[in-house]
Amino acid sequence: MNQPENGHNDAARILVVEDDENLRIILSDRLAAAGYRISQASSLAEAIEALERESCQLTLLDIFLPDQSGLEGLRRIRDRFPSVPVIMMTAHGTIDMAVEAIKEGAYEFITKPLDFKRLGVLVKRAIESIQLRTEVDYLRRAADEPFTAIIGERTGLRRAMELVRSVADSDTSVLLRGETGTGKEVIARAIHRLSSRRERPFVVANCAAIPRELMESEMFGHVKGSFTNAISDHVGVFETAGNGTLLLDEIGDLNHDLQAKILRVLEDGSFKKVGGKTVQYSRARIIASTHQHIEKLMEEDRFREDLYYRLNVFPITLPPLRYRREDIPELARYFLRISSGGSRGRVAGIDEDAIAVLVDYPWPGNLRELKNFVERLAITMSGTTISADDVKILLQQSATGKLEFQVRPMREIEKQAIIAALDKFVGNRTKAADALGIGRRTLQNKLKSYGMADYGNSG
């Protein structure tokens, strides 16, 4: 039987449900020898109880048990534990029964006497399917998260990056401190990428954004029926992170009642799902971040000292942008490049006078504010190169809360719309004209009138 790729401590748990004691023992021994953790049951009632008691990644279910017949057990398990794949086993297999089992949600169907080599392949594949589903869920949640390159590691961020490199390939807890918008999540991702966990998930839990009543469930997960809206099992961020990295973002906003449970995970890795009875274990590397003055929160009895000391094993403080002005020119050009869609966009660049104005501004919102400001500049600017006047006008509008667009001639607006369409379709004039709702000849005439007859001429 195939060996699982992970070690025994991380191995999947399999529930073997078989009323024939000899076969149940043989099957359990084979699976245990292959490195899996095993639970056993001789009836459907025992199987349901076992699944409620402990987290299993796969169920091997005999189709005929003392308290069930046919596919009743499959239906009940799939209804109550939809995330657990089920492989059906029977000595009375028929094609019709196999088809019906698959329709009812069985992962696979295998007949007795068991072919242990084939069963090993099926078990490995089923375990991989649930791991893949967990990773896909993680990727979906992470897909919209911002990511920017680290700029300034040789200037304003030099000391911080030295600390990042020294701590990355360890299991030490890290506390990232800095004002809002200083790039704490970017640095957390850098730590993860430089660590031996880089191929495993990087999961973010924003403690400031999760509603108080859902915080524990988001952290640790919940079981179906544990509260009013718990219509199915839910996997929390500690379980999703697996052996990867978990960033507890804005840890200073963490509910005081929940801090003790987070502390326990940091101390011995243990936690329980909301409504669950089984103790589970997390092996994720913990990084926390905050913009708040944690010491003041402790004085006000809003943050536990013992949790602080557990998190603050290796502190890294990120400087605000006003203390790293030498990085602003490169940052501004980088943000302009990603906001204007590359070199084919209408924005050719930003002149040195405009850069000087940006460098002089204090940027209280730090990197996030600069990024958003440059994106707006790319939209509201009057020419193809951002000037000092463009920057000053938008800064003034930002200060007064009036971020309305500058009025531009219709011809200029039309020109930019045509350029944008051609850029979108990589110079294909036929597709660009269709998107603009005009004829290809009309598009060619307009380009000629702009002195751009050869622009994007690819079809």
N, C-alpha and C positions, 0 to 999 in steps of 0.2 A: 504494500500500500504506500502511496506517495507520502513523503515527509512534508509537513508544512514548512514554509520558508522562515517563519519566525520561531523564536525560542519558546521553551515551555511556558515561561511566565506570561508571555504575550499570546499564547496559542488560543485559537478559538475553542469555545465550549460547545460540545455536541450532545444533544439529548437523544438517547437511544430508547425507543418505545417498542417493546417486544414482550409478549406474554410467555414465550418459550424461554425458560430461564437459561438453559444451556446455550442457545443461540445468542441470547442477550449478553451473556458473559463473554462468549467467544468474540462477538462483534465489538464489544466494549474494549476488550483486551487488544484487539487488532488496531483499533483507532487510537487507543492510549499509546501503544507502541510506536505509532506514526507521529506522536507528539501532541495530539489533541487532548484537551481536558474533557472528561466524560461525566454525564449525569445519566441515571437510568430510571425507567418507569415500566411497570408491567401492565398498566391500564391507562385509559384515556384520562380518568380522574387524576391519577398520579402524574400524568404528563402535564395537565393544566396546572396542577399545584407546583410542579418543578419549574415551569416557565414563569409562573408568578413569583417564585422564590429567587430565581437567579437568571442572569442575562445569558441566553444561549444564542449562538450565531447560526445554528442549523438543527433541524429535527429529523431523525430517521424514524418513520412511523409505519408500524405494521398495519396492514389494512383491516385485519380481523383481530379484535381484542375482546376480552370478556364483557366489556361494557360499551362496545360499539361494533358496527358492521359496515362494510362498504366505505363510503367517503365521509361519514358523519364527523369523524375525528379531524380530518383535513379541514372541513368547513369551519369547525369550531376554533381550531388553532389559527387558521387564516383570518377569522373574524376578530379574534382577541389579540393576536400577535402578528399583524400583517407584515412586519419587517423581517420575520424569521422564515427563511426558505424551508420547505418540507420535501424530503425525498420519501416516496411511498415504497413499501416493501410488501410482497405477497407471494405465496406459493400457488396462488390460483389466478395468475395474471392472464388477462385477455387483452386483445387490441382495443376493444370497446372500453374496457375499464381503464386502460392506460390513457386513452384519449379523453375520457371523462375526468380523470384525475388532473390532467394538464389543464383542462378547461376550468376546473375548480381552483386552480392556482398552485398545484404541486410544481415544484421545481423540476422533478424528474421521477421516473417510475422504474423500479428494478425488481426482477422476479427472483424467487428462491428456487434451487439453492443459489446462494449469493456468489457472484463472481467478484471476489475481493479486489482484484486489480481494477475492474471497471468501476466498482464502488469507490475506490480510492480516487480515481479521476473525477467522478461526479462530486464527491465531497470537496475536493480541492477547488473545483470549478464553482461550486455553490458558495463556498467561503469567499472566494475572490469576487463573486458577484455582489455580495453584500458589502464588502470592503470598497468596491468600485462605486456602489451607490452612495456610500458615506462620503467618498472623495468628491463625487459629482455634486452632492448637496453642498459641500464645502466650497467648491469652485463657483457654483451659482451664487452663493452668498458673497463670495469674495470678488466676483466679476466687476462690480461697480465701484470697488474701493479705489481711491486715488493712488497713483504711483508716480513719483518723479525721481529723476536721477539725483544723486547726492552731489551737489556742487558746493565747493568751498572746503573740501576736506584738507586741502593744502594751505588754507588761509584761516578763516574764522572757525572752522570746525576741526582744525588740526588735532587739538587735544581730545575732543570727543571721539574722533575716529581712531585715535591711538588706543583709547579705552575699549572701543568696540572690537577692535582686532584682538586685544588681549583677553577678552572675556567670551568671545563668540563660541569657541569650540569647547565649552564647558557646560555643566548643568546648573551653574550658579544663577540664582534669581537676580534680575536687573531691575532697577528703578530708574526710569527716564523722567527727568524733571526739566521743565521749561515752560515759557509762556505759550498760550494758545497760538497755533500756527507755526511753531518753530521746527516742525518736521519730526516729531517724536515717533510717529508710525513708520516713517521712512527709515529711521535709524533702527527701529525694531526689526523691520524687514531685512536690513543689512546684517544685523546680528544673526538672523535665521539663515540667510544665504551663505554666510561665512562659516556656519556650524555643520557638524556631521548630520544634522537633522534636515538639511536643505531639501532633500527629496520628499520629505513628509509635509503634512499640512501646516500652513501658517494661518491661524484663526484669530480674529479680532472680536472682542466683546466690549462694546462701548457702554461703560457703566452709567454714563450720563444720559444715554439715549433710551435705555431699556426701562419701561414702566416699572415702578416699584413692585406692583403685584405680580409681575411676570419675571422678576429678576432671578429668583431661585430656579424656576423652570428653565430659563435661558442658560443658566450656568450649569445645572446638573441634569436637566431633562426631567420628564415626568412620565408616569405610566397612565395608560388609558383609564379614565374614570376617577382619577385622583382629585379632580375638581370639576366644576360645572362645565367648562368648555373643553375639557380634556377628552376629545372624541377619539384620539389615537395616541399611541406612544410617541414621545418626542425625545430626540437626542440633544443633549446640552452641549455647550462649547467645550467642556473638559473632555467629553467622550469623542466629540468630533475631531479635536486636536490630536487624539491618539498619542503617538510618540513624537509629535511635532512640537510646534511652539504656539503658546497661547499668550496673546497680548491682552491684558486687562487695562483697557484704555480709560483714562480719567478715573483711576481707582479711588480718588478722594471723594467721589460721588457715590461710592458703594454704600448700600443700606447697612447701618450699624449692626442690625440683627444678623445679617448675612456674613459679616466679617469673620465671625467665629468659625463658620463652615468653610470659608475660603482658607482660613488659617490651618484648619485640620488637613485640607488637601495639601497645603505646603509642607506640613509636618510629616505626614505618613502616606499621602496620596489617596486617602480613602474618601468616598462620598456616597450618598444614596440619592436616587432619583426621588422627586416629589411623589409621595404615595407608594414608593418602592420599599421592599423589605431587604433586598440584597445589597450588601456593601460592594461597591465597585472601586476600581483603582485607576488613577490617572498617572501617566508617566510623562506628561507634557512638560516642557521647559517653560517656566513662567517669566514673562516680562510685564512689568506694570509701568504705567505712565500717569503723570498728573501735572496740571498747571497750578495746582493749589499749594498753599503753605501747609504741608502735612503737620508740622510741629504745632502750628496754631490750632489745627483741627483736634490734635491730641489734647491740648490744653482745655479745649471746649468739650472734651469727652465725646467727640464725634468720630474719632478714629482710634482704633485699638493700638496701644503701644506695641504689644507682642506681634501684631500683624505688620506694623511698620518695620520692626527690626528684621522680620522674616523677608520682607520685600527689599529692604535697603541694604542687602548684602553687598551689592556692587552698584553704587549710584553713578549715573552719568547725567550731567547738566548741559543742556543745549543753549547756546547763547542766542539772544534775540537778534533780529536782523539789524537793528541800529548799532549793534556792537560788531558787526561783520560787514560794514559798508563796502569793503573791497570786493565782496562777492556779488554785489547788486548788478553790475554790468553783465556778467556772465549769466546770472539768473534771469535777468530781464530778456536777454536774447534767447535763452532756452525756452522760456515761457512763450515768447512771441513765436518761436519756430513751431512749437507743438499746437499753439492756438490757431495759427494761420494755415495749418495743413501742409507744411513743407514748403519747398522752394517754388512750387507753381502757384502759390497763393498770391493775392494782389499786394500784400505787404512786402516790400523789398527789404526793409530793415528799420533801424532806429539810429538817428544821428547822435553825435557825441554830446551836443548841447542838451538833448532830451535825456541822455544817460545821466548827465550832471544833475539835472533836476530830480531824477529818481534817487540818486545817491544822497542828495540833501534831505529828502523826505524821511521822517522817523519811522514809518511803517509800524504802527502799533499792533496791527494784525499779523505782522511778520510775513513768512513765506506765502501763506494762504492769501493775505491781502494783496501782496505784490502780484501773485499769479492771476487773481481775479481782475486786478486793475489792468494788467497787460492785455488780458483777453478783451476787456472793454475797449481799450485803446485800438486794438486791431479792427474793431467794428466802427468806432466813431471817428477815426482819423480822417483828415481831409485829403491827403495825398497818398503816395505809395511808400513814402518813408516817414516814420513817426518823427515829428519835430518837437522842440521844446514847448512851442505853443500848444500842440496837441496835449502834451502832458499837463501843462499848467491849467488849461481849460477843464480837463477831466478832474484834476485835483480840486479845482474850485467847485465844480458841480458835485463832487463827492462830499465836500465839506458842507455844502448847503442842502444835500439830499436831493439835488435835481440832476438826475443822470439821463436827461433826455438827449436824444441824438441831435447832432448838429444838422442844420438844414443844408442839403446839398442839391445842386441842380438835377433835374430829372435825367438829363443826358448822362451825368456821372453815375447816377443810380442804375440806369439801364446798362451802361458799360460794365459796371461791376457785376451785375446779374449775368451778363453774357460770359464774362471771364470765369465766374464761378461755375457756370454750367459746363463750359469747355474743360475746366479743370476736373470737374466731377467725372466727365466721360473721357478723360485722358485725350482731349483734343478732337474727339469724334464729332464733327459738325452736324451730322445727321441726327445723332442722338441728342446733342445739345439743343438743336432747333426744335425737336419734338418736345423736349422737356420745357422749353420756353414758350411753346405754343405758337411758333412762327415758322415760316418756310425756310428751307436751307438757303435759298437765294437771298431772302431778306436778311438772314444772319450774315451772309458774306458781304452784302452791301453795307451793313452797319459796321462790321469790322473794318472795311475799307475806309469808311468815313472817320473812324477813330485812328487811322494810320496804323492798323494792326492786321493788314490783309493776310499775313502769313502766320498769325497766332493760332496755334493748335491745329494746324492743317494736316489731319490724319484720317479724314474720311467724311 
